[in-house]
Amino acid sequence: MSVVMKFGGTSVADAPAIDCACEIVRRRLESQPERNRPPVVVVSALARVTDRLIEAARVAEEGDADAASAALNGLLDRHIEVASSVTSGDRRVQLIESVREELASVISLVRALSVLHEVSPRSLDAVVAAGELASSRIVAAALAERQVPVSWVDARRVLVTDAEHTAAAPDMQATAERAEGCLARLAASGKVAVLGGFIGATPQGVTTTLGRGGSDYSAAIIGACLGVDEIQIWTDVDGMLTADPRVVPEPRLVRQLSFAEASELAYFGAKVLHPSTILPAVAKNIPVRILNSRRPDATGTLITADARPPDGQLSAIACKREVTVIDITSTRMLMAHGFLRRLFEVFERFKAAVDVVTTSEVSVSVTVDDTRRLDAIVDNLRNFADVSYEPEMAIVCAVGENLRLDPGLFARAITALGPIPLRLVSQAASRRNITFVLRNSDVPDAMTRLHREFF
């Protein structure tokens, strides 16, 4: 059996966390060696490092080179401390030197950027990539310290992307060719390959990133290109839960989900899984398993092509806060063709994703969570319609394959919400989710009512 094991930022946050991750890999390597190939290990940056790197770039753009350098030197000290704790002797010396070089190059870059007072998307990718490059070097060295046959791989040599910096798309064919030539060859020789997630490079070798949360995506891309038997996402919770524990106390573990259910939950706020993660897995029908690196013997959540709760209930609920509802009204819409095309061309022009859409004879309501270009969107829409918008709204999404089979679940959900005012209600064509748009302030009550009804 072959697997890709991805460890998130909290699973490599410090020396004890890295020790746990290394033990998980070592146990995997030693269990049934005659049947299991060495895993490919994908790691995120140490916890909160990417945020610090982005902040350093922002400070550099304001022209404060000293503050940006000080922040990066603080990150360097943290990485050296972790590296020193998980290695010894010559290996420690070599690792610290590699980490120092990695972050020193970033410090030089931000100093140059502070002179220009500009950080382009390409430059930002070069800055934030340092987090995964450093963490993957540390994890590879820590595994070697424990006598695990391992090889560090620069992810930019494997994951080929387009040049859409900060949100690059993978070239699956080119990546598959490189993965087969590098990662598969290492596994065949009995070595664990360790590489950073989130980062890649254009065919010309320019560093790119897949966007925030992209380490999950990297793992799925690599898994799909290698045709592995399972993609494992190691995090700090037991798996997908029936609700966000920060909103609903004591949610339950969801033991199995379908790909479609997991996509809906991830998109609408479930933080355990990045929304794009399972797309490559779906294409190759590769199971994805979410596991807890702090409790490696826990069951976790298995995501497969087909799954359905045996009791006929929903699978889980999720919420996305801080969305804005935009109402577009025009009598020109009545029995007119081309109106919706013109409307959505505005959102496409400003690269604004729409979450929920409802329509009537003369109006359309949509929700967006990225409001950076809201004023421009509204101005453009007002060229052909009356427009108003309402901020501080939220989406609560109830998900389950059983919604397609039991129409009574929809009625139960509406009834459970009781007196809570609903701004929009939508059920997708797939009929595996119901979305409710309501006020931010009503989210805790709505989530609690739904969870009490179904779980």
N, C-alpha and C positions, 0 to 999 in steps of 0.2 A: 504494500500500500504506500502511495506517495502523498505527501501533504505539503502545503505551504502554511507556515506558522507565522502569524503577524502579531507582534507585541506592541501595544499602544504606549503612549507617553507615560501613563501612570504605572505601566508594567516595566518600564525601564527608568523610573524617576530618579532612583538613587542606587547606591551599592546593594542594599538588601533586596530591592526589587529586581535588580539585574541578577543577583544570586538565584532568586526564585525562577526567573526566566531561564537561566542556564541549566538549572536542575530539571526543569520541564523538558528542555531540548535533550539533555543527556538521557533522561528516562525514556524518551521517545526513541532515541537512537539505540538504546540497549534492549528495548522490548521487541521480541521476535525479529532479530536482525536478519533472519533468513527470509522474512516476508516483507519487511518494511525497508524502503529506500531512505537514505538520509534526507531529512527535511530541508526545504529552503526556508530560511528565516528572514522575515522582513520586519524592520523596526522603525518606530517613529522617533522623533527627537525626544530628548528628556522632557518630562512634564513642564509645560509653560515656556519652554525655550523658544518656540516659534513666535509666541506673542512678544517675547522680549526682543527678538531679532527684528520683528516688524516695527516695534516701538523705536528701536535704535535707528532704523532707516528713516522713520518719520522725523526724529530729532535731527538727524543729519540733513534732511531736506530743509529744515528750518535754519540751517547754517551753524548749528552748535556741535562742532566736531568733537570738542572735549567731552561733552556729556554723552554723546553717542559712543565714543571710545571707552569711556568709563563703564558704561553699561555692558559693552562687549567684553571688557577685561573682567568684569564680574562673572559673566558667563564662562569665560576661560578658566577662572579660578574654580568654579563649580565643576566643570568637566575634568579638570586635573585632579580635584579631590576624589571624584568618583572613579576615575581611571586608576588612581593610586590605590584605592581600596579593593579593586577587583583583580589586580595583577601584582606581580613582584619581579624583582631582578631585572635582567636585560629587557624582558618583555614590557615591563612598566616604563623603562626609560624610552624605548622605541615608541610606545603608545603615546606617552605624554608629548614627545616631540612631534608626532603626527597631528595630534589634536591642537598643539600650539601653532603649528604651521597653518592648519585649516582656519583657525579663528584669527590668526594674525593677518591672513590675506583679506578677511572680511573687514577687519579694522582699517586696513589700508584703503579698501574700497569705500567705506563710509566716510572716511576723511576726504577722499576725492569728491564724493557726492555732495558733501557739505559745502565745498567750494562752488559747485554748480548750482546749489539750491534746487536740485531736481533729482528725483528718484523715479526712473522709468520702470515699467513692469519688468523689463529684462534685467535691470539692475536689482530690483527687489527680489527676483527669483535667485539671483546669484548670492544675495545676502541670506535669505531664509534657508537655502539649501544646506548651509553649513550645519544646521541642527541635526539633520539626518545623517550627513556624512560623518560627523563626530560621534554620534550615538552608535552608529553601526560599527565603526572602528572599535569602540569600547566593548560592545557586546561580543564581537568576534574575538578580541583579545581575551575577554573573560572566559569564553568557551575554551580557547586554547589553554588557558591557565588550568582548566579542569580536565585536561588531556582529551578533549573532544577534537577529532580531526575536522578542521574548519578552514575556510578561506573567505577573506573579506572581498566583496565585489563592489566596485563603484557602480551604483545603480544607473548612472548616466551612460555606462557602456552597454546596458541591456535594454532599458525602457526608452523606445524611440517615440517622439511626439511631434506634433506640429509646432509652430512658433507662436501660438496664442499664449503669451506669457501670463503667469498667475492662474491660468485655467486651461492648461494644455490638454489636447486630446491625443490618446495613444494611437500609434500606427501599429495595429495588431500583427500584421504580417511581418513587418520588419522586426518587431519585438520578439515574435515567435522564433524567427531565425536566429536572433542573437541569444535568446534564452536557451535554445537547443544547443547552440555551439558553446555556451559558457556554463550555465547553471546545470543543465542535464549532464554535461560532461563531468562536472564536479561531483554530482550525485553518483554517477556511474563509478567514479574512482573512490567512493566511500566518504566523501567530504561534505560537511554541512556548509552551504553557501549562505553568507550573511550580507544583506544589503539594506540600504535605507529605503523607506517608502517615500511617497509624496513627490519625489524628484525624478526627472528624466532629462533628455537632451534632444535637440533637433538632429536631423541627419548630419548637419554640419558640426555638431558637438557643442552647441550653445545650451547652457543649463536652462531647464524649464521646471515648473512645478504644476501639479495637477489640481491645485486649489486646496483650501482648508479641508482637513479630514481626508486628504487624498492618500494617506498611507494604507487605509483599508482598500481603496481603489487599486493601488499598486499591487497589493497582495492578490487581489482577484484577477488582475491583468496577467500577472506572472503565472498564477495557477491555471488560468485558461490557456495561456500559451504553451505551458508544459503538459496540459491535459492531466492534472493531478486527480487523485481520488477524493480529496477533501481540502477545503480552505478553512483554516482555523483562525478565528479572531480572538486573541487573548486580551482581556481588559480587566477592569477592577470590579465588575459585577458578575453575578451568576449567569446572566444571559438576558434575553429580552424579557421584560416584565409586562404585566397586564396594564400598568400605568406608570407614570413618572413618580418615583418615590418622594420627590420634593413637593409633589402636589397631593398625592393620595397616600396615606400611611399604609404600610404593610401590603403592597401589591404582591401578586403571585408570579411565580416563574412560568413563562410560556415554554413548554418543552419542545414544541414543534410548530413551525410556520411554513406556509408556502412562500415561494419566491415573491409572488405578487403581494401577499400580505406584508411581508417584511419591507418591500419597497414602499408601500403606502405608509407604514408606521415610521420608517426612516425619514421619508419626505416630510411628513407632518409632525416631526418633532422628537421622535425616539432617538436619543443621543448615542445609543450603544453602537449604532451602525451608520456609516456614511451612506447617503442616498444612492450614490453611484456604484457602491461596492459590488452589489450582486449582479449588475448588468453583464459583465463578462462571464460570471458563473452561470447565469440563466442561459446564455448562448451555448455553453458547453454542458449544461445540466450537471454542474459540479455542486455537491452539497456544501453549505457553509455552516460551520459550527461556532457558536459564540461561547467562550469559556472564561473562567475567572482565574487569573494567574495567582491570586492569593489563596484560592481554594481549588487547586488543579484537579482534585478528585470529584468535584461537583459535576452534575449531569450536563449543565449548560442548555443551550437552545440549538436545535438542529433545523436548518432551513433547507427545504427540498422543493422539488417541482410541485408536488401535491401534498397537501396536508389539510386536515379538518378537525377541529375540536370534537371529540367523541360525544360530548353531551349536548351538541346542537346549539352551543352558545356563540358569542363573539370570541374573537381571539385576544384582542387587546384594544386599548384606547390610547390616543396620543394627543398632544396639543402643541400648537405653534402660536406664540404670543407676538405682540407688536406688529400686527398686520394692519393694512389700511384698505378700507372698502371704497371703491370708486364707482359712482353711479353715473351712467351716461344715458341721457334721455333725448329723443328726437322724434318728431312726427314723421321725418323722412324715412324712418326705419320701417314704418308700416307698409307691408307688402312690397318693399323695395329690395332689389337684389344689389349686392356689392357693399351694403352698409357694414356688415360684420368684417368683411375683408379690409375695408378702409380703417375700421376701428382697431383691429389687431395689428395692422401695419404700423400704427403708432407705437405700440408696445415693442414690436420687433425693432423698430428704428432706434429705440433707446435701450434695447437689450434688457427689458424688464420682464421677468417671468411672472405669469399669472397662475394663481393657485386654484381659485374657485370661480366659476362662471355661472350666473343665472340670467335668464332672459324672460321678457314679456313681449307684448306686441310692440311697444314703443320704447323700451328701456333695456339696458344691459347693466348688470352689476358684476364687478370683478374684485378680487383681492390681490394685493401685492405685498411682499414683505421687504422689498428693497425700495426705499423711498428717496434715494439719492437724486434721482431725476424726476421726482414726482411733479414739480412745478412745470417742467418742460413738457411732460406727458399731458398734464391737464391743459396747458396752453394750446397744444396741438389738437387735442380732442375738441376744444371749444371752437375750432374752426368750422365744425359741422354738427355740433350737438351742445346741449346744456349739460354741464358737468358739476358734480359736487363730490366731496370725499369726506370720509370719517376715519380719523386715526384712532389708535388705542383700542383696536379690536383684536380678536383672537379666533383661531380655528381649533375646534375640537373634532377629532376624527375617530369614529368607531369602525373597527376593521374586523372582518371575518368572512371566510369562504361560505359560511352558512347563511349569510345574507341573501345569497342567490337562491337558496332552497326554502327558506322560511320567511315569508313576508311579515310574519308576526313580530320578528325582531325589530324591524323599523318602527312599528307602532309602539313596542315596549320602550325603545330608546326615546321617542318623542314624549311619551307619557312620563318617563322617569325624570325628564328635565323640568316638568311641571311649570312653575311660574317664571322660570328664567326666560327673559325676552330673547328671541332668536332673530338675528338680522337677516341671515340667509340660511337655506337648507338645500343640500344637493346630494344626490346619489349618483355615483359614477355609472357609466354604461356597463362596466364589468359587474356591477352590483355586489362588490365585495367591500365597499366602504360607504359610510354616511358622513358627510361633513356638516358641521354646524358652525356658523359664524356668529359670534356674540362678543360682548364687551370683555376686555381684559379682566376687569374686576370680578366677572362672573365665572371665570375658569375654575377656581377651586371648588365652588359649589357644583358646577356642571360635571366636572370629572368625578367628584365624590358620589353624586347621584347615579351616574352611569355605572361606576364601579360597583356600587352597592347592589344595583339591579342585576348585573350580569356576572359578577365574580364573588 
